[in-house]
Amino acid sequence: MPSSFQSLGISADRVQILEALGFQSPTEIQAQAIPHLLAGRDVLGQAQTGTGKTAAFSLPILERLDPQQSGLQALILTPTRELAMQVSTAIRTFSGATNGVSRSGLRIATVYGGQAIDRQISQLRRGVEIVVGTPGRVIDLMDRGDLKLQSLSWFVLDEADEMLNMGFIQDVEKILAATPAARQTAFFSATMPAQVKRLVKNYLKSPVTVKVESQDTTPNRIEQQVYQIPGHLTKEEALLPILELECPTSAIIFVRTKDNAGKLTEILQAAGHSVDEYHGNLTQVQREGLLRRFRNQQVRLVVATDIAARGLDIDSITHVINLDLPDDQERYVHRIGRTGRAGRTGKAITIINARERYKLRLVEKHIGQALDPLPLPTIAEIQAKRITDFTAQIHLSLSGERLASFLPLVSQLTEDYDPQAIAAAALQLAYSMVQSEKSEQAVMEVLTKSVEKPTRRSVLDGGSRPTPQGKRQNYDRRDSFDPRDDRPSRRRTVSSGYSK
C-alpha cells in the first residue's frame, strides 16, 4: 500500500495541507480509490464508517475541479443532514479553509431539510462548485429550477446502502437521471445489497471495485461483552446496573425506534443519568445542540436510532451499547465501530434475552468470534468497582499540584480531630459527589427485584414495559429499516473499531 498521499497523485500543495491536519499516510480505502478517481474512472467503494471514505472521494474532486469552469461541478448525496454537514466540513478543511473560507475561493453549498430553503437558494444563485445534500432537498431545489446539473462533472453517492434502507432509491434515480451522461460517478457503501448492485449496473460505467474487508476493521482495541438478562427483568431495567458498573464517559445506546429512544431516555433521566435522545423527530437546531453538548461531554449518554446516529461521528466515545440489535449483522459492526477510534480503546456491550441467543450466534459467525453471555453485575461487584475507581482517583490527586493548597486546612483541622477521621470525612464527601443517590437507588431496585412478585411502582416504571406483540409502533422512515418488524429486538456486542 502506498505510504504517502503524494505517491497516490495528490498535489504537493494539498499534501502540505493534509500534513498540517495530521494526515501522514493514506488509509486502505484511500490508497485503493484515489488513483482510479484521479484517472477519471468510475469507482464502487465498499468500506465501513470511519475508514476514511470522505477523503477518498473528496481529495480527487478537489484536485480535478476546473477553476475556469462556471457552474456546479460536483454533487455529493448523503442519507442524513448530519453526514452532509460532516462531508462539507471535511471538504472545506481539505481545501485549506480557514474559519470556513477556502484559500482557493472554493464555494460549497450544503443543502438539507430542516433549514430555511431561501438561504440555500440564495447561495446557489451566487454560484457554487460543490453541492453536498440529502435527496429530498436536492430534488426540491431541482424542481424549483435553482439547482441545475447540466454542467456536473462528478456525482458521489455516499452511504449508498443507508440511502436505500431509508427508502430514497427513487429519489436517487431521479437525480441520477438528470445528470450528464459524461459525468464521473463514485458509490461508497458499507454493504452491497441487491438494490445497490442494480444502481451500479445502471449508472456506473465499467466501475473499478475497491473494498476494505470488514474483518480488518474490527481490531482488538474494542472489548466486546454480552449480557443475558433474567426473564423477570426488562432490558431497560437491566441496563441500569450495567451503566453503574461501567460508568461510561461518553456512550451511544442503540435502540430500534424513536419511541424506544424516548422511553429509555425518560427512564435513565429518572435514574439520575446525564442522557438525551437523538432521532429523526428532532429539529436541526435540537440535533446540532445535542451534538455540541455530547462533544463537550455535557451529556454523557445518547440514546439513538441507527439512521440518526450517522451524524454522531465523535472520536472520544468510550462505549457503544446495543439495547436493540439491528437485523443486519454488518450494521452491528458499524455500530460498535463508533468506539475505539483514533488509537483509543473502547467497549461494546450488547443486552439480549434468552429468546435472542440465535441472533447472537449470527453475530458470532459474522465476526468470527465467540461471545459468551455474562450475568448481570451484582451489587457487590458494582461496589467493588466503585471503590477501585475511587482509589485510583485518590492516587492521582495525591500526586497532583493542587494538593498543597489544602494542606493548611488539614493542619488546622488536626488541632481538633484525628488525621484519619479527617481523611475519612473528606473521602465521604468526595464519594457522595461522584456517586448519584438516584442511580444507586434505581440499581438496588433492579437487583433486588423479586422473580415471583412485581415490585411497587418506582423510577423504573416510566414506560419500561415491553411493547406487546402485534402492536405497531410509530416508525419513522428515517429511523427504521423494516416497518413490518415491530418486535423489540435485543442482541449482543462485538468489538470493532474504525480509524480515520
C-alpha positions in Angstrom: 0.0 0.0 0.0 1.4 3.5 -0.9 2.9 5.2 2.1 2.1 8.8 1.1 -0.6 10.9 -0.5 1.8 12.3 -3.0 2.5 8.8 -4.3 -1.2 8.5 -5.0 -1.1 11.5 -7.3 -2.2 14.2 -4.8 -0.5 17.6 -5.4 2.3 18.8 -3.2 0.2 21.8 -2.0 -2.7 19.5 -1.0 -0.2 17.1 0.8 1.1 20.1 2.8 -2.5 20.9 3.9 -3.1 17.3 4.8 0.2 17.0 6.8 -0.8 20.2 8.7 -4.1 18.4 9.6 -2.2 15.4 10.9 -2.8 13.1 7.8 0.6 11.4 7.3 -0.4 8.4 5.3 -3.5 7.2 3.4 -5.9 4.6 4.7 -6.5 1.5 2.8 -9.7 2.7 1.1 -7.9 6.0 0.2 -4.9 4.2 -1.3 -7.2 2.0 -3.4 -9.7 4.6 -4.6 -7.8 7.8 -5.1 -5.6 6.8 -8.1 -8.6 5.4 -10.0 -10.7 8.6 -9.3 -7.8 10.8 -10.3 -7.6 8.8 -13.6 -11.2 9.5 -14.4 -12.6 6.0 -13.7 -16.0 5.3 -12.0 -15.5 3.7 -8.6 -17.5 1.4 -6.4 -16.1 1.5 -2.9 -17.1 -0.9 -0.1 -15.8 0.1 3.3 -17.1 0.7 6.8 -17.7 4.1 8.5 -14.5 5.6 9.9 -12.2 4.1 7.3 -11.5 7.5 5.5 -14.1 7.3 2.7 -14.8 11.0 2.8 -11.2 11.9 1.9 -11.1 9.0 -0.6 -13.6 10.9 -2.9 -13.1 14.5 -1.7 -9.4 14.7 -2.4 -9.7 13.7 -6.1 -12.6 16.1 -6.6 -10.6 18.9 -5.1 -7.6 18.0 -7.3 -9.6 17.9 -10.5 -12.0 20.9 -10.1 -11.7 23.3 -13.0 -11.3 26.9 -11.7 -12.1 28.3 -15.1 -15.5 26.4 -15.4 -18.6 28.2 -14.2 -21.5 26.3 -12.7 -21.8 23.3 -10.4 -19.1 20.7 -10.9 -19.7 18.1 -8.2 -22.8 16.8 -6.4 -22.4 14.6 -3.3 -25.6 12.8 -1.9 -25.7 11.7 1.7 -28.6 10.0 3.6 -28.7 12.4 6.5 -28.3 16.1 7.1 -25.6 15.4 9.8 -23.5 13.4 7.3 -24.0 16.2 4.7 -22.6 18.8 7.2 -19.7 16.5 8.1 -18.7 15.9 4.4 -19.0 19.7 3.7 -16.8 20.5 6.7 -14.2 17.9 5.6 -14.0 19.2 2.0 -13.6 22.8 3.3 -10.8 21.6 5.6 -9.1 19.6 2.8 -9.2 22.7 0.6 -7.2 24.6 3.2 -10.1 26.7 4.5 -9.5 29.0 7.5 -12.6 29.9 9.5 -14.7 28.2 6.8 -13.2 30.3 4.0 -11.2 28.4 1.4 -7.8 29.7 0.2 -8.7 28.9 -3.4 -12.1 30.6 -3.2 -13.9 27.2 -3.4 -17.6 27.6 -2.8 -19.6 24.7 -1.3 -23.3 24.6 -0.6 -24.8 22.2 2.0 -28.5 21.6 1.3 -30.9 19.6 3.5 -34.3 19.8 5.0 -34.9 21.4 8.4 -33.1 24.6 7.3 -34.7 27.6 5.5 -34.7 26.8 1.8 -34.5 30.6 0.9 -30.9 30.8 2.3 -29.9 27.7 0.3 -31.4 29.1 -2.9 -29.6 32.4 -2.4 -26.3 30.6 -2.0 -26.9 28.5 -5.2 -27.7 31.6 -7.2 -24.5 33.2 -6.2 -22.7 30.2 -7.7 -21.0 27.2 -6.1 -18.7 24.5 -7.4 -19.8 21.7 -5.0 -23.1 20.8 -3.5 -23.5 18.3 -0.6 -27.0 17.4 0.2 -29.8 15.0 1.1 -32.0 13.6 -1.7 -35.3 15.3 -0.7 -33.9 18.8 -0.6 -31.8 18.3 -3.7 -34.9 17.3 -5.7 -36.9 20.2 -4.2 -34.2 22.6 -5.4 -34.1 20.9 -8.8 -37.9 21.2 -9.2 -37.7 24.9 -8.4 -35.1 25.4 -11.1 -32.5 26.6 -8.6 -30.2 23.5 -8.7 -29.0 22.9 -12.3 -27.0 19.8 -13.0 -26.2 20.2 -16.7 -22.5 21.2 -16.1 -22.0 18.4 -13.5 -18.7 16.5 -13.8 -18.8 14.5 -10.6 -21.5 12.5 -8.8 -20.9 10.8 -5.5 -23.4 8.6 -3.6 -22.1 8.2 0.0 -23.6 5.6 2.3 -25.5 4.0 -0.6 -26.9 1.2 1.4 -28.2 3.6 4.1 -29.8 5.7 1.3 -31.7 2.7 0.1 -32.6 1.5 3.6 -34.3 4.8 4.1 -36.4 4.5 1.0 -34.6 7.0 -1.1 -33.9 4.8 -4.1 -36.5 6.5 -6.4 -35.1 9.9 -5.4 -31.6 8.8 -6.1 -32.5 7.5 -9.5 -34.4 10.7 -10.3 -31.3 12.8 -9.5 -29.0 10.5 -11.5 -31.3 10.7 -14.5 -30.9 14.5 -14.5 -27.1 14.4 -14.5 -25.0 14.4 -17.7 -24.1 11.0 -19.1 -20.4 12.1 -19.3 -20.1 12.6 -15.5 -17.7 10.6 -13.4 -19.5 8.6 -10.7 -18.5 7.1 -7.4 -20.6 5.0 -5.0 -19.5 4.2 -1.5 -21.3 1.7 0.7 -20.6 -0.4 3.7 -22.7 -3.3 2.4 -23.6 -4.4 -1.1 -27.3 -5.4 -1.2 -29.1 -6.2 -4.5 -30.5 -2.7 -4.9 -27.1 -1.1 -4.7 -25.8 -3.6 -7.3 -28.6 -2.7 -9.6 -27.8 1.0 -9.3 -24.2 0.3 -10.1 -25.2 -1.7 -13.2 -27.5 1.0 -14.4 -25.5 4.2 -13.7 -21.7 3.4 -13.4 -19.5 2.9 -16.5 -17.1 -0.1 -16.1 -16.5 0.7 -12.5 -13.4 -0.3 -10.5 -14.4 -2.0 -7.3 -12.3 -1.2 -4.2 -13.0 -3.0 -1.0 -11.8 -2.9 2.6 -12.6 -6.2 4.3 -14.7 -5.8 7.4 -12.6 -8.1 9.5 -9.8 -5.7 9.1 -11.9 -3.0 10.8 -12.6 -5.0 14.0 -9.3 -4.6 15.9 -8.7 -5.9 19.4 -8.8 -2.4 20.9 -12.6 -2.8 21.3 -13.6 -5.1 24.1 -16.9 -6.8 23.4 -19.3 -8.0 26.1 -22.8 -9.6 26.0 -25.2 -9.6 29.0 -28.1 -12.0 29.1 -30.9 -10.7 31.2 -33.1 -12.8 33.6 -36.7 -13.4 32.5 -38.2 -11.2 35.2 -36.4 -8.0 34.1 -36.8 -5.8 31.0 -33.8 -4.7 29.1 -34.3 -1.1 30.2 -34.1 -2.3 33.8 -31.0 -4.5 33.1 -29.2 -1.6 31.6 -29.1 0.3 34.9 -26.6 -1.9 36.8 -24.5 -2.2 33.7 -24.2 1.5 33.4 -23.4 1.7 37.2 -20.6 -0.8 36.7 -19.1 0.7 33.6 -19.5 4.5 34.4 -19.0 5.4 30.7 -17.6 8.8 30.0 -19.3 9.1 26.6 -21.7 6.4 25.2 -24.2 5.8 22.5 -27.1 3.4 23.4 -28.7 2.0 20.2 -32.4 1.3 20.1 -34.7 0.3 17.2 -37.3 3.1 17.1 -37.6 6.7 18.1 -40.4 5.7 20.5 -38.0 3.4 22.3 -35.4 6.1 22.4 -37.9 8.5 24.1 -38.9 5.9 26.7 -35.4 4.8 27.6 -34.3 8.4 27.9 -37.1 9.1 30.4 -36.1 6.0 32.4 -32.4 7.0 32.5 -33.1 10.6 33.4 -35.4 9.4 36.3 -32.5 7.3 37.5 -30.2 10.3 37.6 -28.2 9.8 34.4 -26.9 12.6 32.1 -28.7 11.5 28.9 -30.6 12.8 25.9 -32.2 11.2 22.8 -31.2 11.5 19.2 -33.6 10.5 16.4 -35.4 11.7 13.3 -38.1 13.8 15.0 -35.6 16.3 16.4 -35.3 19.7 14.6 -32.0 20.6 13.1 -31.4 23.1 15.9 -32.1 20.4 18.5 -29.7 18.0 16.8 -26.9 20.5 16.5 -27.3 21.5 20.1 -27.2 17.9 21.3 -24.1 17.1 19.2 -22.4 20.1 20.7 -23.2 19.1 24.3 -22.2 15.5 23.6 -18.8 16.5 22.1 -18.2 18.8 25.1 -19.2 15.9 27.5 -22.1 18.0 28.9 -24.2 14.9 28.1 -22.6 11.5 28.8 -25.2 9.2 27.3 -27.1 9.5 24.0 -29.9 7.1 23.1 -30.1 6.9 19.3 -31.6 5.1 16.4 -29.3 3.8 13.6 -30.1 6.4 11.0 -29.9 9.4 13.3 -26.7 8.2 14.7 -25.0 8.6 11.3 -24.4 12.2 12.5 -22.7 11.1 15.7 -19.1 11.0 14.4 -17.2 11.6 17.6 -13.8 10.0 18.3 -14.0 10.1 22.1 -16.9 7.7 22.5 -15.9 5.2 25.2 -18.9 2.8 25.0 -21.4 1.6 22.5 -24.4 -0.3 24.0 -26.9 -2.3 22.0 -30.2 -2.4 23.8 -31.8 -3.4 20.5 -29.6 -5.2 17.9 -30.0 -4.5 14.2 -31.3 -7.2 11.9 -28.2 -6.8 9.7 -25.0 -8.2 11.3 -22.9 -5.7 9.2 -24.8 -2.9 10.8 -23.8 -4.3 14.1 -20.2 -3.9 13.1 -21.0 -0.3 12.0 -22.4 0.5 15.4 -19.6 -0.8 17.5 -17.0 0.8 15.2 -18.1 4.2 16.7 -15.9 3.5 19.7 -12.2 2.6 19.8 -11.3 5.2 17.2 -8.2 7.3 16.7 -6.0 4.8 18.5 -8.2 4.7 21.6 -9.7 1.7 23.3 -13.4 1.2 23.6 -16.1 -1.2 24.8 -19.1 -2.6 23.0 -21.9 -4.0 25.2 -25.0 -5.9 23.9 -28.0 -6.9 26.0 -30.1 -9.9 25.0 -32.7 -12.2 26.4 -33.0 -15.9 26.2 -35.0 -15.8 23.0 -32.3 -14.0 21.2 -29.5 -16.5 21.5 -29.9 -17.4 17.9 -29.2 -13.7 16.9 -26.0 -13.8 18.9 -24.9 -16.9 17.0 -25.4 -15.0 13.7 -23.3 -12.1 15.0 -20.6 -14.5 16.2 -20.5 -16.2 12.8 -20.3 -12.8 11.1 -17.4 -11.5 13.2 -15.6 -14.9 13.6 -15.5 -14.5 17.4 -17.3 -16.3 20.2 -19.2 -14.1 22.7 -20.1 -15.8 25.9 -23.0 -14.1 27.7 -22.4 -12.7 31.1 -24.8 -12.5 34.0 -25.8 -9.0 35.2 -23.3 -7.5 37.7 -24.1 -7.9 41.3 -24.3 -5.2 44.0 -21.0 -6.4 45.4 -19.3 -6.2 42.0 -20.6 -2.7 41.4 -19.5 -1.5 44.8 -16.0 -3.1 44.4 -15.6 -1.4 41.0 -16.6 1.9 42.5 -14.1 1.6 45.3 -11.4 0.6 42.8 -12.1 3.6 40.6 -12.3 6.0 43.5 -9.0 4.7 44.9 -7.4 5.4 41.5 -8.7 9.0 41.6 -7.2 9.4 45.1 -3.8 8.3 43.9 -4.0 10.8 41.1 -4.9 13.6 43.5 -2.1 12.7 45.9 0.4 13.3 43.0 -1.3 16.5 41.8 -0.2 20.1 42.1 -3.4 21.3 43.8 -2.8 19.1 46.9 -0.5 21.6 48.6 -3.3 24.3 48.6 -5.3 22.2 51.0 -2.5 21.3 53.5 -3.1 24.4 55.7 -6.7 23.4 56.1 -5.7 19.9 57.1 -3.2 21.3 59.6 -5.9 23.5 61.1 -8.4 20.6 61.4 -5.8 18.3 63.1 -5.9 20.6 66.1 -9.4 19.2 66.9 -9.6 15.9 65.0 -7.6 12.7 64.4 -5.9 12.8 60.9 -7.5 9.5 59.9 -11.0 10.9 60.8 -10.3 14.0 58.7 -9.3 11.9 55.7 -12.3 9.6 56.1 -14.7 12.6 56.2 -13.1 14.2 53.1 -13.4 10.9 51.3 -17.0 10.5 52.3 -17.8 14.0 50.9 -15.9 13.4 47.7 -17.5 9.9 47.1 -21.0 11.4 47.6 -20.3 13.9 44.9 -19.2 11.4 42.3 -22.0 8.9 43.2 -25.6 9.6 42.3 -28.1 8.6 45.0 -30.8 8.3 42.4 -28.9 5.9 40.2 -27.8 3.8 43.2 -31.4 3.5 44.4 -32.5 2.5 40.8 -29.9 -0.2 40.6 -30.8 -1.5 44.1 -34.4 -1.8 43.0 -33.5 -3.7 39.9 -31.0 -6.2 41.5 -33.4 -6.9 44.4 -36.5 -7.3 42.3 -38.4 -10.4 43.1 -38.8 -13.0 40.4 -42.3 -14.0 41.6 -43.9 -10.8 42.7 -43.8 -7.4 40.8 -42.2 -4.5 42.7 -44.1 -1.4 43.6 -44.0 1.5 41.1 -40.6 3.1 41.0 -38.3 5.3 39.0 -38.1 2.4 36.5 -41.8 2.4 35.6 -41.7 5.3 33.2 -42.6 3.3 30.1 -40.2 0.5 30.5 -42.7 -2.2 29.9 -42.1 -4.1 26.6 -44.4 -3.3 23.7 -47.0 -6.1 23.3 -46.6 -8.3 20.3 -48.5 -7.2 17.3 -48.9 -3.6 18.4 -47.5 -1.4 15.6 -45.1 1.3 16.9 -44.7 4.7 15.4 -41.9 4.2 13.0 -40.1 7.0 11.2 -38.9 6.2 7.8 -35.5 7.7 8.8 -35.3 5.6 11.9 -36.5 2.1 11.0 -35.4 -0.4 8.4 -38.3 -2.8 8.2 -41.6 -1.3 9.3 -43.2 -4.7 9.3 -41.0 -5.8 12.2 -42.4 -4.3 15.3 -41.0 -6.8 17.7 -38.5 -5.4 20.2 -35.2 -7.0 19.3 -32.1 -7.2 21.6 -28.7 -8.5 20.9 -25.1 -8.7 21.9 -21.9 -6.9 21.4 -18.9 -7.5 19.2 -15.8 -5.4 19.1 -14.8 -3.4 16.1 -13.2 0.0 15.6 -12.6 2.2 12.8 -9.6 4.5 12.4 -10.0 7.7 10.4 
